[in-house]
């Protein structure tokens, strides 16, 4: 996998479009409080996430504290999704609009073909 890609803080609030299994969305405030107990967040400008997943916690911290994000994930299709979002989200959205609804069975068939 390539090196993690930095996602600079922006003026608009970022939220994850993904509902990721094992995601941290509901735990954001708890994780934040644990971090605040051990670190002075104001002295940092970047959050490094080796297990980015859906990115909910990282976007939460970016929105609240203006932190840049360096993200990585072992799951290559997920990493590639976020790389595409970062580099050309318009093309990604256009491509998604062209996809027709897929049944669960068809999705399983497609997934088996892609991840063999």
DRENSE-834409 format. One line per field, with one value per residue (C-alpha): chain; residue in three letters; x, y, z; residue number from 1. Coordinates in Angstrom, 2 decimals, always signed. Example, Ala and Ser with C-alpha at 12.3 -4.5 7.8 and 13.67 -1.06 7.14 Angstrom:
<lumros>
chain <- c(A, A)
resn <- c(ALA, SER)
u <- c(+12.30, +13.67)
v <- c(-4.50, -1.06)
w <- c(+7.80, +7.14)
resi <- c(1, 2)
</lumros>
This chain:
<lumros>
chain <- c(A, A, A, A, A, A, A, A, A, A, A, A, A, A, A, A, A, A, A, A, A, A, A, A, A, A, A, A, A, A, A, A, A, A, A, A, A, A, A, A, A, A, A, A, A, A, A, A, A, A, A, A, A, A, A, A, A, A, A, A, A, A, A, A, A, A, A, A, A, A, A, A, A, A, A, A, A, A, A, A, A, A, A, A, A, A, A, A, A, A, A, A, A, A, A, A, A, A, A, A, A, A, A, A, A, A, A, A, A, A, A, A, A, A, A, A)
resn <- c(UNK, UNK, UNK, UNK, UNK, UNK, UNK, UNK, UNK, UNK, UNK, UNK, UNK, UNK, UNK, UNK, UNK, UNK, UNK, UNK, UNK, UNK, UNK, UNK, UNK, UNK, UNK, UNK, UNK, UNK, UNK, UNK, UNK, UNK, UNK, UNK, UNK, UNK, UNK, UNK, UNK, UNK, UNK, UNK, UNK, UNK, UNK, UNK, UNK, UNK, UNK, UNK, UNK, UNK, UNK, UNK, UNK, UNK, UNK, UNK, UNK, UNK, UNK, UNK, UNK, UNK, UNK, UNK, UNK, UNK, UNK, UNK, UNK, UNK, UNK, UNK, UNK, UNK, UNK, UNK, UNK, UNK, UNK, UNK, UNK, UNK, UNK, UNK, UNK, UNK, UNK, UNK, UNK, UNK, UNK, UNK, UNK, UNK, UNK, UNK, UNK, UNK, UNK, UNK, UNK, UNK, UNK, UNK, UNK, UNK, UNK, UNK, UNK, UNK, UNK, UNK)
u <- c(+0.00, +1.20, +2.07, -0.78, -2.29, -2.73, -6.19, -5.81, -8.37, -11.00, -13.57, -16.45, -17.46, -16.44, -18.54, -18.04, -20.34, -19.67, -21.36, -18.40, -18.57, -16.74, -16.94, -16.27, -19.18, -20.98, -17.75, -16.35, -16.92, -15.64, -12.47, -12.01, -12.24, -9.63, -7.29, -7.82, -6.86, -3.45, -2.67, -2.97, -4.86, -4.13, -0.43, -1.06, -2.01, -2.39, -4.16, -2.53, -4.87, -3.48, -6.98, -9.08, -12.06, -15.05, -13.17, -15.95, -13.72, -11.00, -13.51, -15.04, -11.62, -10.86, -14.14, -13.77, -10.05, -9.02, -6.60, -5.16, -5.62, -3.03, -5.03, -4.26, -6.09, -4.98, -8.13, -7.00, -10.46, -11.31, -7.96, -8.54, -12.02, -10.64, -7.79, -10.36, -12.46, -9.38, -8.13, -11.33, -14.57, -16.57, -15.57, -16.37, -19.85, -20.51, -19.44, -21.68, -24.68, -24.25, -24.51, -27.95, -29.39, -27.83, -29.42, -27.49, -26.95, -25.61, -23.38, -21.91, -21.20, -19.54, -17.52, -16.24, -15.09, -13.33, -11.61, -10.41)
v <- c(+0.00, +3.51, +5.93, +7.59, +10.63, +13.91, +15.45, +19.10, +20.73, +22.72, +25.36, +22.99, +20.21, +16.80, +13.75, +10.19, +8.90, +5.36, +3.32, +1.14, -2.07, -1.48, +2.26, +4.78, +7.18, +6.57, +6.62, +9.93, +11.89, +9.07, +8.64, +12.42, +12.58, +9.83, +11.63, +14.95, +13.27, +12.34, +14.96, +18.72, +18.65, +22.34, +21.51, +19.20, +20.02, +16.50, +13.29, +10.12, +7.19, +3.78, +2.25, +4.90, +2.75, +5.04, +7.99, +9.19, +9.87, +11.50, +13.81, +14.60, +15.68, +17.58, +19.48, +20.29, +21.10, +21.87, +18.95, +17.69, +13.96, +11.40, +8.28, +4.69, +1.39, -2.17, -2.94, -1.87, -1.27, +1.06, +2.85, +3.26, +4.67, +7.38, +8.10, +8.63, +10.85, +12.95, +13.20, +13.37, +13.07, +14.52, +11.62, +9.16, +10.64, +10.59, +6.95, +6.02, +7.70, +5.42, +2.25, +0.67, -0.92, -4.30, -7.15, -8.81, -11.93, -9.93, -7.95, -11.18, -12.39, -9.10, -9.04, -12.58, -11.57, -8.46, -9.88, -13.26)
w <- c(+0.00, -0.64, +2.11, +4.03, +2.34, +4.19, +4.12, +5.17, +7.44, +5.59, +6.45, +5.69, +8.03, +6.78, +7.53, +6.43, +3.68, +4.90, +7.57, +8.35, +10.44, +13.70, +13.14, +15.87, +15.19, +18.48, +20.47, +19.20, +22.41, +24.61, +22.53, +22.49, +26.29, +26.68, +24.29, +26.12, +29.41, +28.01, +25.35, +24.86, +21.57, +20.96, +20.61, +17.64, +14.06, +12.63, +13.56, +12.21, +11.75, +10.75, +10.95, +9.17, +8.22, +7.68, +9.18, +11.49, +14.49, +12.42, +10.70, +14.11, +15.40, +12.19, +12.39, +16.08, +16.27, +12.68, +12.56, +9.29, +8.76, +7.66, +6.94, +6.11, +6.16, +5.46, +3.44, -0.04, -1.59, +1.31, +1.05, -2.70, -2.06, +0.22, -2.18, -4.95, -2.66, -1.97, -5.55, -7.64, -5.70, -8.60, -10.89, -8.10, -7.64, -11.38, -11.56, -8.63, -10.27, -13.29, -11.20, -11.09, -7.96, -7.22, -5.28, -2.44, -4.54, -7.47, -5.10, -3.71, -7.25, -8.20, -4.96, -5.55, -9.03, -7.74, -4.65, -5.85)
resi <- c(1, 2, 3, 4, 5, 6, 7, 8, 9, 10, 11, 12, 13, 14, 15, 16, 17, 18, 19, 20, 21, 22, 23, 24, 25, 26, 27, 28, 29, 30, 31, 32, 33, 34, 35, 36, 37, 38, 39, 40, 41, 42, 43, 44, 45, 46, 47, 48, 49, 50, 51, 52, 53, 54, 55, 56, 57, 58, 59, 60, 61, 62, 63, 64, 65, 66, 67, 68, 69, 70, 71, 72, 73, 74, 75, 76, 77, 78, 79, 80, 81, 82, 83, 84, 85, 86, 87, 88, 89, 90, 91, 92, 93, 94, 95, 96, 97, 98, 99, 100, 101, 102, 103, 104, 105, 106, 107, 108, 109, 110, 111, 112, 113, 114, 115, 116)
</lumros>
